[in-house]
Amino acid sequence: MGIFDKIKHAIFGEAKAAEPVAAGAPKTEPAQAPASPSAAPSPTPAAPAPQSKPAATATAPGTATVDIVPILDAAVKKSGQKLDWRRSIVDLMKAVGMDASLTERKELAAELGYTGDSNDSAKMNMWLHKALMKRLSENGGKVPADLLD
């Protein structure tokens, strides 16, 4: 698993795991609750209930976007550190519990196609942050417009 995939999993992993449960549970419970009180209609709703479950599951992952702001803000709060993930790739990586060493950032830069001088870490870090925001957006992340510029 590459560095980008680790970051994406750290941000999206929890959100994607929580969304289907939250979306599936309310849809499943109301569908089964009306079927239980009615004795005669039980066989008829039993068939539609399984059809509803796969439809809900298939739709949720395909259409769900993950708002990265509350997830990363919560990660910063949980870390107990003063991190500015909106401006710093190092702080973003620290917020999600990753190694933010220069070696890791160089590897991420290579993954994302950085062609500049990787020894100019300030320039590389700025590029990395923008490239990461763009890539997260392309992979289902809801990224604020000002972070995509």
DRENDO-1510 file (C-alpha; in Angstrom, 1 decimal, always signed):
<recs>
REC; n; res; u; v; w
REC; 1; MET; +0.0; +0.0; +0.0 .
REC; 2; GLY; +1.4; +3.4; -1.0 .
REC; 3; ILE; +1.6; +6.5; +1.0 .
REC; 4; PHE; -1.4; +8.1; -0.7 .
REC; 5; ASP; -3.5; +5.0; -0.1 .
REC; 6; LYS; -2.5; +5.1; +3.6 .
REC; 7; ILE; -3.6; +8.7; +3.8 .
REC; 8; LYS; -6.8; +8.0; +1.9 .
REC; 9; HIS; -7.6; +5.0; +4.1 .
REC; 10; ALA; -6.9; +7.1; +7.2 .
REC; 11; ILE; -9.4; +9.7; +6.1 .
REC; 12; PHE; -12.0; +7.8; +4.1 .
REC; 13; GLY; -11.7; +4.5; +6.0 .
REC; 14; GLU; -13.6; +5.5; +9.0 .
REC; 15; ALA; -16.1; +7.6; +7.1 .
REC; 16; LYS; -16.9; +4.9; +4.6 .
REC; 17; ALA; -17.3; +2.3; +7.3 .
REC; 18; ALA; -19.6; +4.5; +9.3 .
REC; 19; GLU; -21.8; +5.7; +6.4 .
REC; 20; PRO; -23.1; +2.3; +5.2 .
REC; 21; VAL; -23.9; +1.3; +8.8 .
REC; 22; ALA; -25.7; +4.6; +9.4 .
REC; 23; ALA; -27.4; +4.5; +6.0 .
REC; 24; GLY; -28.2; +0.8; +6.1 .
REC; 25; ALA; -29.5; +0.5; +9.6 .
REC; 26; PRO; -32.3; +3.1; +9.4 .
REC; 27; LYS; -33.4; +1.8; +6.0 .
REC; 28; THR; -33.3; -1.8; +7.2 .
REC; 29; GLU; -35.1; -1.3; +10.5 .
REC; 30; PRO; -38.1; +0.6; +9.1 .
REC; 31; ALA; -38.5; -1.9; +6.3 .
REC; 32; GLN; -38.6; -4.8; +8.7 .
REC; 33; ALA; -40.6; -3.0; +11.4 .
REC; 34; PRO; -43.8; -2.6; +9.3 .
REC; 35; ALA; -43.4; -6.2; +8.1 .
REC; 36; SER; -43.3; -7.6; +11.7 .
REC; 37; PRO; -46.6; -6.1; +13.0 .
REC; 38; SER; -48.6; -7.3; +9.9 .
REC; 39; ALA; -49.0; -11.0; +9.8 .
REC; 40; ALA; -50.5; -11.4; +6.4 .
REC; 41; PRO; -48.3; -8.9; +4.4 .
REC; 42; SER; -45.1; -10.5; +6.0 .
REC; 43; PRO; -44.4; -12.8; +3.0 .
REC; 44; THR; -44.7; -10.0; +0.5 .
REC; 45; PRO; -42.4; -7.5; +2.2 .
REC; 46; ALA; -39.9; -10.2; +2.9 .
REC; 47; ALA; -39.0; -10.4; -0.8 .
REC; 48; PRO; -38.7; -6.6; -1.3 .
REC; 49; ALA; -36.6; -6.3; +1.9 .
REC; 50; PRO; -33.6; -8.3; +0.5 .
REC; 51; GLN; -33.9; -6.3; -2.8 .
REC; 52; SER; -33.8; -3.0; -0.8 .
REC; 53; LYS; -30.7; -4.0; +1.1 .
REC; 54; PRO; -28.5; -4.6; -1.9 .
REC; 55; ALA; -29.8; -1.4; -3.6 .
REC; 56; ALA; -29.0; +0.7; -0.5 .
REC; 57; THR; -25.5; -0.9; -0.2 .
REC; 58; ALA; -24.7; -0.5; -3.9 .
REC; 59; THR; -25.9; +3.1; -3.9 .
REC; 60; ALA; -24.2; +4.3; -0.7 .
REC; 61; PRO; -20.5; +3.6; -1.7 .
REC; 62; GLY; -21.0; +4.9; -5.3 .
REC; 63; THR; -22.6; +8.2; -4.5 .
REC; 64; ALA; -21.1; +8.9; -1.1 .
REC; 65; THR; -18.6; +11.6; -0.9 .
REC; 66; VAL; -16.5; +12.0; +2.2 .
REC; 67; ASP; -16.2; +15.5; +3.7 .
REC; 68; ILE; -12.6; +15.7; +4.7 .
REC; 69; VAL; -12.9; +18.8; +6.8 .
REC; 70; PRO; -14.7; +17.4; +9.9 .
REC; 71; ILE; -12.6; +14.2; +9.7 .
REC; 72; LEU; -9.3; +16.0; +9.7 .
REC; 73; ASP; -10.4; +18.6; +12.2 .
REC; 74; ALA; -11.4; +15.7; +14.6 .
REC; 75; ALA; -8.1; +14.0; +13.9 .
REC; 76; VAL; -6.2; +17.2; +14.9 .
REC; 77; LYS; -8.2; +17.5; +18.0 .
REC; 78; LYS; -7.6; +13.9; +18.9 .
REC; 79; SER; -3.9; +14.3; +18.4 .
REC; 80; GLY; -3.7; +17.0; +21.0 .
REC; 81; GLN; -1.2; +18.9; +18.9 .
REC; 82; LYS; -1.5; +22.3; +17.3 .
REC; 83; LEU; -1.6; +21.2; +13.6 .
REC; 84; ASP; -2.6; +23.1; +10.5 .
REC; 85; TRP; -3.6; +20.4; +8.1 .
REC; 86; ARG; -5.1; +22.9; +5.7 .
REC; 87; ARG; -1.7; +24.4; +4.9 .
REC; 88; SER; +0.8; +21.8; +5.9 .
REC; 89; ILE; +1.4; +18.3; +4.4 .
REC; 90; VAL; +3.5; +17.5; +7.5 .
REC; 91; ASP; +0.6; +18.5; +9.8 .
REC; 92; LEU; -1.9; +16.6; +7.7 .
REC; 93; MET; +0.2; +13.4; +7.9 .
REC; 94; LYS; +0.7; +13.8; +11.6 .
REC; 95; ALA; -3.0; +14.4; +12.1 .
REC; 96; VAL; -3.9; +11.0; +10.6 .
REC; 97; GLY; -1.1; +9.3; +12.6 .
REC; 98; MET; +1.4; +8.9; +9.8 .
REC; 99; ASP; +5.1; +9.4; +9.7 .
REC; 100; ALA; +5.7; +12.8; +8.2 .
REC; 101; SER; +9.4; +12.4; +7.7 .
REC; 102; LEU; +11.2; +13.7; +4.6 .
REC; 103; THR; +11.6; +10.2; +3.3 .
REC; 104; GLU; +7.9; +9.5; +3.5 .
REC; 105; ARG; +7.1; +12.9; +1.8 .
REC; 106; LYS; +9.6; +12.1; -0.9 .
REC; 107; GLU; +7.9; +8.8; -1.5 .
REC; 108; LEU; +4.5; +10.5; -1.6 .
REC; 109; ALA; +5.9; +13.0; -4.0 .
REC; 110; ALA; +7.1; +10.3; -6.3 .
REC; 111; GLU; +3.7; +8.5; -6.2 .
REC; 112; LEU; +1.9; +11.8; -7.1 .
REC; 113; GLY; +4.2; +12.6; -9.9 .
REC; 114; TYR; +6.3; +15.4; -8.5 .
REC; 115; THR; +9.0; +16.4; -11.0 .
REC; 116; GLY; +10.7; +19.2; -9.1 .
REC; 117; ASP; +13.7; +19.1; -6.8 .
REC; 118; SER; +12.9; +16.9; -3.9 .
REC; 119; ASN; +15.7; +18.4; -2.0 .
REC; 120; ASP; +13.8; +21.7; -1.9 .
REC; 121; SER; +11.5; +20.5; +0.8 .
REC; 122; ALA; +9.5; +23.7; +1.2 .
REC; 123; LYS; +8.6; +23.8; -2.5 .
REC; 124; MET; +7.9; +20.1; -2.6 .
REC; 125; ASN; +5.7; +20.3; +0.5 .
REC; 126; MET; +3.6; +23.1; -1.0 .
REC; 127; TRP; +3.2; +21.1; -4.2 .
REC; 128; LEU; +2.4; +17.9; -2.2 .
REC; 129; HIS; -0.4; +19.5; -0.2 .
REC; 130; LYS; -2.1; +20.8; -3.4 .
REC; 131; ALA; -1.6; +17.5; -5.2 .
REC; 132; LEU; -2.9; +15.5; -2.2 .
REC; 133; MET; -6.0; +17.7; -2.0 .
REC; 134; LYS; -6.7; +17.3; -5.7 .
REC; 135; ARG; -6.2; +13.5; -5.5 .
REC; 136; LEU; -8.4; +13.2; -2.5 .
REC; 137; SER; -11.1; +15.1; -4.4 .
REC; 138; GLU; -10.7; +12.8; -7.4 .
REC; 139; ASN; -11.2; +9.8; -5.1 .
REC; 140; GLY; -14.5; +10.9; -3.5 .
REC; 141; GLY; -13.3; +13.5; -1.0 .
REC; 142; LYS; -15.2; +16.7; -0.5 .
REC; 143; VAL; -12.4; +19.2; -0.4 .
REC; 144; PRO; -13.0; +22.9; +0.1 .
REC; 145; ALA; -12.4; +24.9; -3.1 .
REC; 146; ASP; -9.8; +27.1; -1.6 .
REC; 147; LEU; -7.6; +24.0; -0.9 .
REC; 148; LEU; -7.8; +22.9; -4.6 .
REC; 149; ASP; -6.4; +26.1; -6.0 .
</recs>
